[in-house]
Amino acid sequence: MRIAILTSEAMPFAKTGGLADVSGALPKALTEQDVDTRLILPLYDQIDRALLNGGSMENVRVEWRGQIHQVRFWYSDVSGAPAYLLEAPEFFARPNIYGYNDDHIRFAFFSRAALALLKSLDWQPDVVHGNDWPCGFAMAELRARRRLEPFFQKTKSLFSLHNVGYQVLFDACGLW
């Protein structure tokens, strides 16, 4: 089984609360059960670059709001499972992880980039596991892509809400 875990934070990379603990521990636990797991999260300014120990994958093509972005994902295996961290400074080079008026746009871009990474790796997951509202965009996009792209046709989704008290409200008009 192949599981891609998308999250906005995970130990040992970035943490604001319990989501990071769960998102950091789950890939390692699944790997120990012989599940082929990939952890995907943004590369924030706060992340220690010494954790990025496996090089990078450059020029991952992300279609976003009528333009093509070429992004880089950094690789790490320090968490006990393969992890890919999205370098997109225009969205994630900020003092804090959350709390910005454009958080919905930032994490919608992350969701699209994470799915683009899976295709670039040619690594078809059986399940994409999205964690909390920042990864909800990926769940919606995956549903649409299953109908249009053979690559994701058999991919299932799992969406976990860790604390329903942490939500974001935004106007969806113009998001994509």
SEBA-102998 format. One record per atom (N, C-alpha, C): residue in one letter; chain; atom name; x, z, y. Coordinates in steps of 0.02 Angstrom, whole numbers, plus 50000, padded with zeros to 5 digits. Example, Ala and Ser with C-alpha at 12.3 -4.5 7.8 and 13.67 -1.06 7.14 Angstrom:
2
+------+------+------+-------+-------+-------+
| code | unit | site |     X |     Z |     Y |
+------+------+------+-------+-------+-------+
|    A |    A |    N | 50660 | 50390 | 49716 |
|    A |    A |   CA | 50615 | 50390 | 49775 |
|    A |    A |    C | 50660 | 50390 | 49835 |
|    S |    A |    N | 50642 | 50354 | 49888 |
|    S |    A |   CA | 50684 | 50357 | 49947 |
|    S |    A |    C | 50645 | 50394 | 50002 |
+------+------+------+-------+-------+-------+
***
This chain:
176
+------+------+------+-------+-------+-------+
| code | unit | site |     X |     Z |     Y |
+------+------+------+-------+-------+-------+
|    M |    A |    N | 50042 | 50000 | 49941 |
|    M |    A |   CA | 50000 | 50000 | 50000 |
|    M |    A |    C | 50044 | 50000 | 50062 |
|    R |    A |    N | 50022 | 49965 | 50113 |
|    R |    A |   CA | 50057 | 49961 | 50177 |
|    R |    A |    C | 50012 | 49988 | 50232 |
|    I |    A |    N | 50038 | 50037 | 50270 |
|    I |    A |   CA | 49999 | 50067 | 50324 |
|    I |    A |    C | 50039 | 50066 | 50388 |
|    A |    A |    N | 50011 | 50036 | 50441 |
|    A |    A |   CA | 50039 | 50037 | 50508 |
|    A |    A |    C | 50005 | 50093 | 50547 |
|    I |    A |    N | 50044 | 50139 | 50574 |
|    I |    A |   CA | 50017 | 50195 | 50612 |
|    I |    A |    C | 50033 | 50184 | 50686 |
|    L |    A |    N | 49980 | 50175 | 50726 |
|    L |    A |   CA | 49988 | 50166 | 50797 |
|    L |    A |    C | 49970 | 50231 | 50831 |
|    T |    A |    N | 50012 | 50252 | 50877 |
|    T |    A |   CA | 50001 | 50315 | 50912 |
|    T |    A |    C | 50033 | 50313 | 50981 |
|    S |    A |    N | 50008 | 50353 | 51026 |
|    S |    A |   CA | 50037 | 50357 | 51093 |
|    S |    A |    C | 50093 | 50408 | 51096 |
|    E |    A |    N | 50099 | 50451 | 51045 |
|    E |    A |   CA | 50153 | 50500 | 51043 |
|    E |    A |    C | 50165 | 50521 | 50971 |
|    A |    A |    N | 50228 | 50537 | 50956 |
|    A |    A |   CA | 50246 | 50560 | 50888 |
|    A |    A |    C | 50313 | 50595 | 50893 |
|    M |    A |    N | 50319 | 50649 | 50854 |
|    M |    A |   CA | 50383 | 50684 | 50849 |
|    M |    A |    C | 50429 | 50643 | 50805 |
|    P |    A |    N | 50492 | 50639 | 50818 |
|    P |    A |   CA | 50531 | 50676 | 50869 |
|    P |    A |    C | 50538 | 50638 | 50934 |
|    F |    A |    N | 50497 | 50587 | 50946 |
|    F |    A |   CA | 50506 | 50544 | 51004 |
|    F |    A |    C | 50474 | 50570 | 51068 |
|    A |    A |    N | 50409 | 50580 | 51067 |
|    A |    A |   CA | 50372 | 50600 | 51127 |
|    A |    A |    C | 50316 | 50647 | 51107 |
|    K |    A |    N | 50306 | 50699 | 51148 |
|    K |    A |   CA | 50255 | 50748 | 51130 |
|    K |    A |    C | 50223 | 50779 | 51193 |
|    T |    A |    N | 50156 | 50780 | 51192 |
|    T |    A |   CA | 50119 | 50820 | 51241 |
|    T |    A |    C | 50075 | 50871 | 51206 |
|    G |    A |    N | 50061 | 50860 | 51141 |
|    G |    A |   CA | 50017 | 50906 | 51105 |
|    G |    A |    C | 50020 | 50894 | 51030 |
|    G |    A |    N | 49967 | 50916 | 50997 |
|    G |    A |   CA | 49964 | 50914 | 50924 |
|    G |    A |    C | 49963 | 50844 | 50895 |
|    L |    A |    N | 49940 | 50794 | 50932 |
|    L |    A |   CA | 49941 | 50726 | 50908 |
|    L |    A |    C | 50012 | 50705 | 50888 |
|    A |    A |    N | 50061 | 50725 | 50926 |
|    A |    A |   CA | 50130 | 50707 | 50911 |
|    A |    A |    C | 50153 | 50738 | 50845 |
|    D |    A |    N | 50131 | 50798 | 50831 |
|    D |    A |   CA | 50150 | 50831 | 50769 |
|    D |    A |    C | 50121 | 50794 | 50709 |
|    V |    A |    N | 50057 | 50777 | 50712 |
|    V |    A |   CA | 50024 | 50741 | 50658 |
|    V |    A |    C | 50053 | 50671 | 50650 |
|    S |    A |    N | 50060 | 50636 | 50706 |
|    S |    A |   CA | 50085 | 50567 | 50704 |
|    S |    A |    C | 50158 | 50563 | 50681 |
|    G |    A |    N | 50195 | 50616 | 50693 |
|    G |    A |   CA | 50264 | 50618 | 50670 |
|    G |    A |    C | 50270 | 50636 | 50597 |
|    A |    A |    N | 50226 | 50679 | 50573 |
|    A |    A |   CA | 50230 | 50702 | 50503 |
|    A |    A |    C | 50197 | 50654 | 50454 |
|    L |    A |    N | 50144 | 50620 | 50474 |
|    L |    A |   CA | 50107 | 50577 | 50427 |
|    L |    A |    C | 50149 | 50520 | 50398 |
|    P |    A |    N | 50186 | 50482 | 50439 |
|    P |    A |   CA | 50226 | 50428 | 50409 |
|    P |    A |    C | 50277 | 50452 | 50358 |
|    K |    A |    N | 50308 | 50508 | 50372 |
|    K |    A |   CA | 50357 | 50536 | 50325 |
|    K |    A |    C | 50322 | 50556 | 50259 |
|    A |    A |    N | 50265 | 50590 | 50265 |
|    A |    A |   CA | 50229 | 50611 | 50205 |
|    A |    A |    C | 50205 | 50551 | 50164 |
|    L |    A |    N | 50181 | 50499 | 50197 |
|    L |    A |   CA | 50159 | 50439 | 50161 |
|    L |    A |    C | 50218 | 50404 | 50127 |
|    T |    A |    N | 50274 | 50401 | 50162 |
|    T |    A |   CA | 50334 | 50370 | 50133 |
|    T |    A |    C | 50356 | 50407 | 50071 |
|    E |    A |    N | 50352 | 50473 | 50073 |
|    E |    A |   CA | 50370 | 50514 | 50014 |
|    E |    A |    C | 50323 | 50501 | 49955 |
|    Q |    A |    N | 50263 | 50474 | 49969 |
|    Q |    A |   CA | 50215 | 50456 | 49917 |
|    Q |    A |    C | 50220 | 50382 | 49899 |
|    D |    A |    N | 50276 | 50351 | 49918 |
|    D |    A |   CA | 50288 | 50280 | 49904 |
|    D |    A |    C | 50240 | 50232 | 49938 |
|    V |    A |    N | 50214 | 50252 | 49996 |
|    V |    A |   CA | 50174 | 50208 | 50038 |
|    V |    A |    C | 50220 | 50177 | 50089 |
|    D |    A |    N | 50218 | 50111 | 50095 |
|    D |    A |   CA | 50259 | 50074 | 50143 |
|    D |    A |    C | 50226 | 50083 | 50212 |
|    T |    A |    N | 50260 | 50121 | 50255 |
|    T |    A |   CA | 50230 | 50143 | 50318 |
|    T |    A |    C | 50273 | 50120 | 50377 |
|    R |    A |    N | 50240 | 50102 | 50431 |
|    R |    A |   CA | 50273 | 50086 | 50494 |
|    R |    A |    C | 50239 | 50126 | 50549 |
|    L |    A |    N | 50279 | 50160 | 50590 |
|    L |    A |   CA | 50254 | 50197 | 50648 |
|    L |    A |    C | 50268 | 50156 | 50710 |
|    I |    A |    N | 50219 | 50148 | 50753 |
|    I |    A |   CA | 50227 | 50108 | 50814 |
|    I |    A |    C | 50202 | 50148 | 50874 |
|    L |    A |    N | 50244 | 50154 | 50925 |
|    L |    A |   CA | 50226 | 50190 | 50985 |
|    L |    A |    C | 50264 | 50162 | 51044 |
|    P |    A |    N | 50243 | 50179 | 51106 |
|    P |    A |   CA | 50280 | 50155 | 51165 |
|    P |    A |    C | 50347 | 50191 | 51173 |
|    L |    A |    N | 50393 | 50156 | 51206 |
|    L |    A |   CA | 50457 | 50185 | 51225 |
|    L |    A |    C | 50451 | 50210 | 51296 |
|    Y |    A |    N | 50444 | 50276 | 51303 |
|    Y |    A |   CA | 50437 | 50308 | 51369 |
|    Y |    A |    C | 50507 | 50325 | 51396 |
|    D |    A |    N | 50511 | 50337 | 51461 |
|    D |    A |   CA | 50574 | 50358 | 51491 |
|    D |    A |    C | 50599 | 50423 | 51461 |
|    Q |    A |    N | 50554 | 50467 | 51440 |
|    Q |    A |   CA | 50573 | 50533 | 51415 |
|    Q |    A |    C | 50606 | 50531 | 51346 |
|    I |    A |    N | 50601 | 50476 | 51311 |
|    I |    A |   CA | 50626 | 50472 | 51243 |
|    I |    A |    C | 50702 | 50467 | 51244 |
|    D |    A |    N | 50734 | 50509 | 51204 |
|    D |    A |   CA | 50806 | 50508 | 51197 |
|    D |    A |    C | 50827 | 50443 | 51163 |
|    R |    A |    N | 50866 | 50402 | 51198 |
|    R |    A |   CA | 50886 | 50337 | 51171 |
|    R |    A |    C | 50932 | 50343 | 51111 |
|    A |    A |    N | 50962 | 50402 | 51101 |
|    A |    A |   CA | 51004 | 50413 | 51041 |
|    A |    A |    C | 50963 | 50410 | 50977 |
|    L |    A |    N | 50896 | 50418 | 50982 |
|    L |    A |   CA | 50852 | 50414 | 50924 |
|    L |    A |    C | 50841 | 50342 | 50901 |
|    L |    A |    N | 50859 | 50295 | 50943 |
|    L |    A |   CA | 50849 | 50224 | 50928 |
|    L |    A |    C | 50912 | 50199 | 50893 |
|    N |    A |    N | 50913 | 50208 | 50828 |
|    N |    A |   CA | 50975 | 50200 | 50790 |
|    N |    A |    C | 50979 | 50135 | 50750 |
|    G |    A |    N | 50931 | 50091 | 50757 |
|    G |    A |   CA | 50931 | 50032 | 50713 |
|    G |    A |    C | 50927 | 49966 | 50749 |
|    G |    A |    N | 50945 | 49963 | 50812 |
|    G |    A |   CA | 50943 | 49900 | 50847 |
|    G |    A |    C | 50873 | 49884 | 50873 |
|    S |    A |    N | 50864 | 49821 | 50891 |
|    S |    A |   CA | 50800 | 49801 | 50921 |
|    S |    A |    C | 50779 | 49732 | 50897 |
|    M |    A |    N | 50715 | 49720 | 50907 |
|    M |    A |   CA | 50686 | 49655 | 50893 |
|    M |    A |    C | 50662 | 49629 | 50961 |
|    E |    A |    N | 50694 | 49576 | 50984 |
|    E |    A |   CA | 50679 | 49550 | 51051 |
|    E |    A |    C | 50631 | 49492 | 51047 |
|    N |    A |    N | 50603 | 49477 | 51105 |
|    N |    A |   CA | 50560 | 49418 | 51114 |
|    N |    A |    C | 50499 | 49417 | 51069 |
|    V |    A |    N | 50468 | 49475 | 51060 |
|    V |    A |   CA | 50403 | 49477 | 51026 |
|    V |    A |    C | 50352 | 49451 | 51077 |
|    R |    A |    N | 50317 | 49401 | 51059 |
|    R |    A |   CA | 50271 | 49366 | 51104 |
|    R |    A |    C | 50203 | 49401 | 51106 |
|    V |    A |    N | 50183 | 49422 | 51167 |
|    V |    A |   CA | 50119 | 49456 | 51177 |
|    V |    A |    C | 50078 | 49417 | 51228 |
|    E |    A |    N | 50021 | 49392 | 51207 |
|    E |    A |   CA | 49976 | 49360 | 51254 |
|    E |    A |    C | 49936 | 49414 | 51289 |
|    W |    A |    N | 49938 | 49413 | 51356 |
|    W |    A |   CA | 49907 | 49467 | 51394 |
|    W |    A |    C | 49881 | 49442 | 51460 |
|    R |    A |    N | 49817 | 49444 | 51469 |
|    R |    A |   CA | 49784 | 49427 | 51532 |
|    R |    A |    C | 49805 | 49359 | 51559 |
|    G |    A |    N | 49806 | 49310 | 51514 |
|    G |    A |   CA | 49821 | 49242 | 51533 |
|    G |    A |    C | 49895 | 49226 | 51538 |
|    Q |    A |    N | 49938 | 49272 | 51521 |
|    Q |    A |   CA | 50010 | 49260 | 51524 |
|    Q |    A |    C | 50042 | 49278 | 51457 |
|    I |    A |    N | 50103 | 49254 | 51448 |
|    I |    A |   CA | 50142 | 49271 | 51389 |
|    I |    A |    C | 50197 | 49319 | 51411 |
|    H |    A |    N | 50199 | 49377 | 51379 |
|    H |    A |   CA | 50252 | 49426 | 51391 |
|    H |    A |    C | 50299 | 49425 | 51330 |
|    Q |    A |    N | 50363 | 49427 | 51343 |
|    Q |    A |   CA | 50413 | 49434 | 51290 |
|    Q |    A |    C | 50436 | 49506 | 51292 |
|    V |    A |    N | 50422 | 49545 | 51241 |
|    V |    A |   CA | 50440 | 49616 | 51241 |
|    V |    A |    C | 50490 | 49631 | 51186 |
|    R |    A |    N | 50519 | 49689 | 51190 |
|    R |    A |   CA | 50568 | 49713 | 51141 |
|    R |    A |    C | 50541 | 49775 | 51108 |
|    F |    A |    N | 50553 | 49779 | 51042 |
|    F |    A |   CA | 50539 | 49839 | 51005 |
|    F |    A |    C | 50605 | 49867 | 50979 |
|    W |    A |    N | 50615 | 49931 | 50989 |
|    W |    A |   CA | 50674 | 49965 | 50963 |
|    W |    A |    C | 50657 | 49998 | 50896 |
|    Y |    A |    N | 50705 | 49999 | 50852 |
|    Y |    A |   CA | 50695 | 50026 | 50785 |
|    Y |    A |    C | 50728 | 50094 | 50778 |
|    S |    A |    N | 50696 | 50137 | 50739 |
|    S |    A |   CA | 50725 | 50202 | 50723 |
|    S |    A |    C | 50702 | 50223 | 50654 |
|    D |    A |    N | 50746 | 50258 | 50618 |
|    D |    A |   CA | 50725 | 50287 | 50554 |
|    D |    A |    C | 50737 | 50362 | 50552 |
|    V |    A |    N | 50745 | 50393 | 50611 |
|    V |    A |   CA | 50760 | 50465 | 50613 |
|    V |    A |    C | 50700 | 50508 | 50594 |
|    S |    A |    N | 50640 | 50480 | 50593 |
|    S |    A |   CA | 50581 | 50520 | 50578 |
|    S |    A |    C | 50564 | 50520 | 50503 |
|    G |    A |    N | 50604 | 50487 | 50462 |
|    G |    A |   CA | 50590 | 50485 | 50391 |
|    G |    A |    C | 50550 | 50426 | 50369 |
|    A |    A |    N | 50531 | 50383 | 50417 |
|    A |    A |   CA | 50495 | 50321 | 50403 |
|    A |    A |    C | 50514 | 50272 | 50458 |
|    P |    A |    N | 50511 | 50208 | 50445 |
|    P |    A |   CA | 50527 | 50159 | 50497 |
|    P |    A |    C | 50482 | 50167 | 50558 |
|    A |    A |    N | 50511 | 50168 | 50617 |
|    A |    A |   CA | 50474 | 50173 | 50679 |
|    A |    A |    C | 50496 | 50118 | 50727 |
|    Y |    A |    N | 50448 | 50091 | 50762 |
|    Y |    A |   CA | 50459 | 50039 | 50812 |
|    Y |    A |    C | 50432 | 50063 | 50878 |
|    L |    A |    N | 50474 | 50060 | 50930 |
|    L |    A |   CA | 50454 | 50084 | 50996 |
|    L |    A |    C | 50454 | 50027 | 51045 |
|    L |    A |    N | 50397 | 50016 | 51077 |
|    L |    A |   CA | 50386 | 49960 | 51123 |
|    L |    A |    C | 50420 | 49973 | 51190 |
|    E |    A |    N | 50467 | 49930 | 51207 |
|    E |    A |   CA | 50497 | 49932 | 51274 |
|    E |    A |    C | 50458 | 49886 | 51320 |
|    A |    A |    N | 50421 | 49915 | 51366 |
|    A |    A |   CA | 50382 | 49878 | 51416 |
|    A |    A |    C | 50383 | 49920 | 51479 |
|    P |    A |    N | 50439 | 49917 | 51517 |
|    P |    A |   CA | 50448 | 49962 | 51575 |
|    P |    A |    C | 50392 | 49959 | 51626 |
|    E |    A |    N | 50362 | 49899 | 51634 |
|    E |    A |   CA | 50308 | 49894 | 51684 |
|    E |    A |    C | 50247 | 49937 | 51666 |
|    F |    A |    N | 50243 | 49957 | 51603 |
|    F |    A |   CA | 50187 | 49999 | 51581 |
|    F |    A |    C | 50208 | 50071 | 51564 |
|    F |    A |    N | 50269 | 50081 | 51540 |
|    F |    A |   CA | 50287 | 50146 | 51512 |
|    F |    A |    C | 50347 | 50181 | 51543 |
|    A |    A |    N | 50380 | 50151 | 51592 |
|    A |    A |   CA | 50436 | 50183 | 51626 |
|    A |    A |    C | 50408 | 50226 | 51683 |
|    R |    A |    N | 50382 | 50283 | 51665 |
|    R |    A |   CA | 50349 | 50328 | 51713 |
|    R |    A |    C | 50367 | 50400 | 51695 |
|    P |    A |    N | 50360 | 50446 | 51743 |
|    P |    A |   CA | 50379 | 50515 | 51730 |
|    P |    A |    C | 50338 | 50550 | 51676 |
|    N |    A |    N | 50275 | 50530 | 51667 |
|    N |    A |   CA | 50231 | 50562 | 51618 |
|    N |    A |    C | 50203 | 50511 | 51569 |
|    I |    A |    N | 50179 | 50535 | 51513 |
|    I |    A |   CA | 50149 | 50491 | 51463 |
|    I |    A |    C | 50079 | 50470 | 51483 |
|    Y |    A |    N | 50040 | 50517 | 51508 |
|    Y |    A |   CA | 49970 | 50503 | 51527 |
|    Y |    A |    C | 49959 | 50525 | 51600 |
|    G |    A |    N | 49900 | 50508 | 51624 |
|    G |    A |   CA | 49878 | 50532 | 51689 |
|    G |    A |    C | 49880 | 50481 | 51745 |
|    Y |    A |    N | 49880 | 50418 | 51728 |
|    Y |    A |   CA | 49884 | 50365 | 51778 |
|    Y |    A |    C | 49818 | 50327 | 51780 |
|    N |    A |    N | 49802 | 50300 | 51839 |
|    N |    A |   CA | 49739 | 50263 | 51847 |
|    N |    A |    C | 49735 | 50201 | 51802 |
|    D |    A |    N | 49792 | 50176 | 51780 |
|    D |    A |   CA | 49792 | 50117 | 51738 |
|    D |    A |    C | 49808 | 50132 | 51665 |
|    D |    A |    N | 49797 | 50194 | 51644 |
|    D |    A |   CA | 49812 | 50212 | 51574 |
|    D |    A |    C | 49776 | 50166 | 51524 |
|    H |    A |    N | 49714 | 50148 | 51539 |
|    H |    A |   CA | 49677 | 50105 | 51494 |
|    H |    A |    C | 49711 | 50036 | 51487 |
|    I |    A |    N | 49739 | 50011 | 51540 |
|    I |    A |   CA | 49773 | 49946 | 51538 |
|    I |    A |    C | 49839 | 49954 | 51501 |
|    R |    A |    N | 49876 | 50007 | 51514 |
|    R |    A |   CA | 49940 | 50019 | 51481 |
|    R |    A |    C | 49932 | 50022 | 51405 |
|    F |    A |    N | 49882 | 50059 | 51382 |
|    F |    A |   CA | 49875 | 50067 | 51310 |
|    F |    A |    C | 49839 | 50008 | 51277 |
|    A |    A |    N | 49799 | 49971 | 51315 |
|    A |    A |   CA | 49772 | 49909 | 51288 |
|    A |    A |    C | 49829 | 49859 | 51276 |
|    F |    A |    N | 49877 | 49857 | 51323 |
|    F |    A |   CA | 49935 | 49814 | 51313 |
|    F |    A |    C | 49975 | 49837 | 51252 |
|    F |    A |    N | 49986 | 49902 | 51247 |
|    F |    A |   CA | 50022 | 49929 | 51188 |
|    F |    A |    C | 49987 | 49908 | 51124 |
|    S |    A |    N | 49921 | 49913 | 51121 |
|    S |    A |   CA | 49885 | 49895 | 51061 |
|    S |    A |    C | 49895 | 49822 | 51043 |
|    R |    A |    N | 49891 | 49779 | 51093 |
|    R |    A |   CA | 49901 | 49707 | 51080 |
|    R |    A |    C | 49973 | 49694 | 51058 |
|    A |    A |    N | 50021 | 49727 | 51089 |
|    A |    A |   CA | 50091 | 49718 | 51071 |
|    A |    A |    C | 50105 | 49743 | 51000 |
|    A |    A |    N | 50074 | 49798 | 50981 |
|    A |    A |   CA | 50084 | 49825 | 50913 |
|    A |    A |    C | 50060 | 49775 | 50861 |
|    L |    A |    N | 50003 | 49744 | 50872 |
|    L |    A |   CA | 49978 | 49694 | 50825 |
|    L |    A |    C | 50023 | 49632 | 50824 |
|    A |    A |    N | 50050 | 49614 | 50883 |
|    A |    A |   CA | 50096 | 49558 | 50886 |
|    A |    A |    C | 50161 | 49573 | 50848 |
|    L |    A |    N | 50183 | 49636 | 50851 |
|    L |    A |   CA | 50243 | 49656 | 50814 |
|    L |    A |    C | 50232 | 49646 | 50739 |
|    L |    A |    N | 50175 | 49667 | 50714 |
|    L |    A |   CA | 50161 | 49660 | 50642 |
|    L |    A |    C | 50166 | 49587 | 50620 |
|    K |    A |    N | 50139 | 49542 | 50661 |
|    K |    A |   CA | 50144 | 49471 | 50645 |
|    K |    A |    C | 50216 | 49447 | 50650 |
|    S |    A |    N | 50253 | 49470 | 50700 |
|    S |    A |   CA | 50323 | 49449 | 50708 |
|    S |    A |    C | 50366 | 49472 | 50650 |
|    L |    A |    N | 50350 | 49531 | 50624 |
|    L |    A |   CA | 50386 | 49557 | 50566 |
|    L |    A |    C | 50365 | 49523 | 50501 |
|    D |    A |    N | 50308 | 49487 | 50505 |
|    D |    A |   CA | 50276 | 49459 | 50446 |
|    D |    A |    C | 50263 | 49514 | 50394 |
|    W |    A |    N | 50238 | 49570 | 50421 |
|    W |    A |   CA | 50224 | 49629 | 50380 |
|    W |    A |    C | 50149 | 49641 | 50384 |
|    Q |    A |    N | 50113 | 49619 | 50333 |
|    Q |    A |   CA | 50040 | 49624 | 50333 |
|    Q |    A |    C | 50019 | 49693 | 50309 |
|    P |    A |    N | 49991 | 49733 | 50352 |
|    P |    A |   CA | 49968 | 49800 | 50330 |
|    P |    A |    C | 49901 | 49795 | 50293 |
|    D |    A |    N | 49893 | 49839 | 50246 |
|    D |    A |   CA | 49827 | 49847 | 50214 |
|    D |    A |    C | 49781 | 49886 | 50261 |
|    V |    A |    N | 49811 | 49932 | 50299 |
|    V |    A |   CA | 49774 | 49975 | 50345 |
|    V |    A |    C | 49813 | 49981 | 50410 |
|    V |    A |    N | 49777 | 49976 | 50466 |
|    V |    A |   CA | 49805 | 49995 | 50531 |
|    V |    A |    C | 49769 | 50059 | 50551 |
|    H |    A |    N | 49808 | 50112 | 50560 |
|    H |    A |   CA | 49782 | 50178 | 50578 |
|    H |    A |    C | 49795 | 50189 | 50652 |
|    G |    A |    N | 49742 | 50191 | 50691 |
|    G |    A |   CA | 49747 | 50205 | 50763 |
|    G |    A |    C | 49730 | 50277 | 50778 |
|    N |    A |    N | 49769 | 50307 | 50821 |
|    N |    A |   CA | 49761 | 50378 | 50838 |
|    N |    A |    C | 49737 | 50387 | 50909 |
|    D |    A |    N | 49680 | 50418 | 50917 |
|    D |    A |   CA | 49650 | 50436 | 50981 |
|    D |    A |    C | 49636 | 50375 | 51025 |
|    W |    A |    N | 49607 | 50388 | 51083 |
|    W |    A |   CA | 49582 | 50334 | 51126 |
|    W |    A |    C | 49636 | 50282 | 51143 |
|    P |    A |    N | 49700 | 50300 | 51153 |
|    P |    A |   CA | 49748 | 50247 | 51172 |
|    P |    A |    C | 49754 | 50191 | 51120 |
|    C |    A |    N | 49737 | 50204 | 51058 |
|    C |    A |   CA | 49742 | 50154 | 51005 |
|    C |    A |    C | 49675 | 50125 | 50985 |
|    G |    A |    N | 49623 | 50148 | 51018 |
|    G |    A |   CA | 49556 | 50121 | 51004 |
|    G |    A |    C | 49551 | 50047 | 51020 |
|    F |    A |    N | 49590 | 50025 | 51070 |
|    F |    A |   CA | 49591 | 49954 | 51087 |
|    F |    A |    C | 49614 | 49912 | 51028 |
|    A |    A |    N | 49664 | 49937 | 50990 |
|    A |    A |   CA | 49690 | 49901 | 50932 |
|    A |    A |    C | 49636 | 49895 | 50879 |
|    M |    A |    N | 49595 | 49946 | 50871 |
|    M |    A |   CA | 49542 | 49944 | 50821 |
|    M |    A |    C | 49491 | 49889 | 50838 |
|    A |    A |    N | 49473 | 49884 | 50902 |
|    A |    A |   CA | 49426 | 49832 | 50923 |
|    A |    A |    C | 49457 | 49763 | 50916 |
|    E |    A |    N | 49519 | 49756 | 50935 |
|    E |    A |   CA | 49552 | 49691 | 50930 |
|    E |    A |    C | 49562 | 49671 | 50857 |
|    L |    A |    N | 49579 | 49717 | 50815 |
|    L |    A |   CA | 49588 | 49702 | 50745 |
|    L |    A |    C | 49524 | 49675 | 50714 |
|    R |    A |    N | 49468 | 49705 | 50734 |
|    R |    A |   CA | 49403 | 49681 | 50708 |
|    R |    A |    C | 49393 | 49607 | 50726 |
|    A |    A |    N | 49408 | 49590 | 50788 |
|    A |    A |   CA | 49399 | 49520 | 50809 |
|    A |    A |    C | 49449 | 49474 | 50775 |
|    R |    A |    N | 49511 | 49497 | 50767 |
|    R |    A |   CA | 49562 | 49455 | 50736 |
|    R |    A |    C | 49549 | 49443 | 50662 |
|    R |    A |    N | 49517 | 49489 | 50629 |
|    R |    A |   CA | 49502 | 49479 | 50557 |
|    R |    A |    C | 49461 | 49416 | 50547 |
|    R |    A |    N | 49419 | 49400 | 50595 |
|    R |    A |   CA | 49377 | 49340 | 50589 |
|    R |    A |    C | 49415 | 49276 | 50605 |
|    L |    A |    N | 49467 | 49282 | 50645 |
|    L |    A |   CA | 49501 | 49222 | 50672 |
|    L |    A |    C | 49570 | 49208 | 50642 |
|    E |    A |    N | 49604 | 49260 | 50619 |
|    E |    A |   CA | 49673 | 49251 | 50597 |
|    E |    A |    C | 49680 | 49272 | 50524 |
|    P |    A |    N | 49702 | 49226 | 50482 |
|    P |    A |   CA | 49712 | 49243 | 50411 |
|    P |    A |    C | 49760 | 49302 | 50401 |
|    F |    A |    N | 49808 | 49311 | 50446 |
|    F |    A |   CA | 49857 | 49365 | 50438 |
|    F |    A |    C | 49822 | 49433 | 50433 |
|    F |    A |    N | 49770 | 49444 | 50473 |
|    F |    A |   CA | 49736 | 49509 | 50475 |
|    F |    A |    C | 49671 | 49510 | 50435 |
|    Q |    A |    N | 49655 | 49456 | 50400 |
|    Q |    A |   CA | 49590 | 49450 | 50368 |
|    Q |    A |    C | 49573 | 49507 | 50320 |
|    K |    A |    N | 49623 | 49532 | 50284 |
|    K |    A |   CA | 49610 | 49585 | 50235 |
|    K |    A |    C | 49630 | 49654 | 50260 |
|    T |    A |    N | 49652 | 49659 | 50322 |
|    T |    A |   CA | 49675 | 49722 | 50349 |
|    T |    A |    C | 49616 | 49766 | 50369 |
|    K |    A |    N | 49615 | 49827 | 50344 |
|    K |    A |   CA | 49564 | 49876 | 50362 |
|    K |    A |    C | 49588 | 49918 | 50420 |
|    S |    A |    N | 49543 | 49953 | 50451 |
|    S |    A |   CA | 49562 | 49997 | 50506 |
|    S |    A |    C | 49537 | 50068 | 50493 |
|    L |    A |    N | 49576 | 50115 | 50518 |
|    L |    A |   CA | 49559 | 50186 | 50516 |
|    L |    A |    C | 49573 | 50213 | 50585 |
|    F |    A |    N | 49523 | 50245 | 50614 |
|    F |    A |   CA | 49530 | 50271 | 50682 |
|    F |    A |    C | 49520 | 50347 | 50680 |
|    S |    A |    N | 49571 | 50384 | 50700 |
|    S |    A |   CA | 49568 | 50457 | 50699 |
|    S |    A |    C | 49564 | 50485 | 50770 |
|    L |    A |    N | 49515 | 50529 | 50780 |
|    L |    A |   CA | 49510 | 50566 | 50843 |
|    L |    A |    C | 49535 | 50637 | 50829 |
|    H |    A |    N | 49587 | 50656 | 50863 |
|    H |    A |   CA | 49617 | 50722 | 50850 |
|    H |    A |    C | 49587 | 50776 | 50895 |
|    N |    A |    N | 49565 | 50757 | 50954 |
|    N |    A |   CA | 49533 | 50805 | 50999 |
|    N |    A |    C | 49487 | 50766 | 51045 |
|    V |    A |    N | 49423 | 50770 | 51030 |
|    V |    A |   CA | 49373 | 50730 | 51067 |
|    V |    A |    C | 49370 | 50751 | 51141 |
|    G |    A |    N | 49399 | 50808 | 51158 |
|    G |    A |   CA | 49400 | 50831 | 51228 |
|    G |    A |    C | 49446 | 50789 | 51272 |
|    Y |    A |    N | 49492 | 50754 | 51241 |
|    Y |    A |   CA | 49537 | 50710 | 51280 |
|    Y |    A |    C | 49513 | 50639 | 51274 |
|    Q |    A |    N | 49481 | 50617 | 51328 |
|    Q |    A |   CA | 49453 | 50550 | 51331 |
|    Q |    A |    C | 49475 | 50518 | 51396 |
|    V |    A |    N | 49462 | 50455 | 51401 |
|    V |    A |   CA | 49475 | 50419 | 51463 |
|    V |    A |    C | 49412 | 50380 | 51480 |
|    L |    A |    N | 49395 | 50378 | 51543 |
|    L |    A |   CA | 49338 | 50339 | 51566 |
|    L |    A |    C | 49366 | 50283 | 51610 |
|    F |    A |    N | 49341 | 50222 | 51599 |
|    F |    A |   CA | 49364 | 50165 | 51639 |
|    F |    A |    C | 49312 | 50111 | 51638 |
|    D |    A |    N | 49318 | 50066 | 51686 |
|    D |    A |   CA | 49275 | 50008 | 51689 |
|    D |    A |    C | 49308 | 49954 | 51647 |
|    A |    A |    N | 49275 | 49931 | 51595 |
|    A |    A |   CA | 49304 | 49882 | 51549 |
|    A |    A |    C | 49308 | 49813 | 51578 |
|    C |    A |    N | 49276 | 49800 | 51634 |
|    C |    A |   CA | 49278 | 49734 | 51665 |
|    C |    A |    C | 49349 | 49717 | 51685 |
|    G |    A |    N | 49373 | 49659 | 51665 |
|    G |    A |   CA | 49439 | 49636 | 51684 |
|    G |    A |    C | 49495 | 49666 | 51642 |
|    L |    A |    N | 49479 | 49704 | 51591 |
|    L |    A |   CA | 49531 | 49736 | 51550 |
|    L |    A |    C | 49575 | 49683 | 51517 |
|    W |    A |    N | 49544 | 49633 | 51486 |
|    W |    A |   CA | 49582 | 49583 | 51449 |
|    W |    A |    C | 49600 | 49526 | 51494 |
+------+------+------+-------+-------+-------+
***
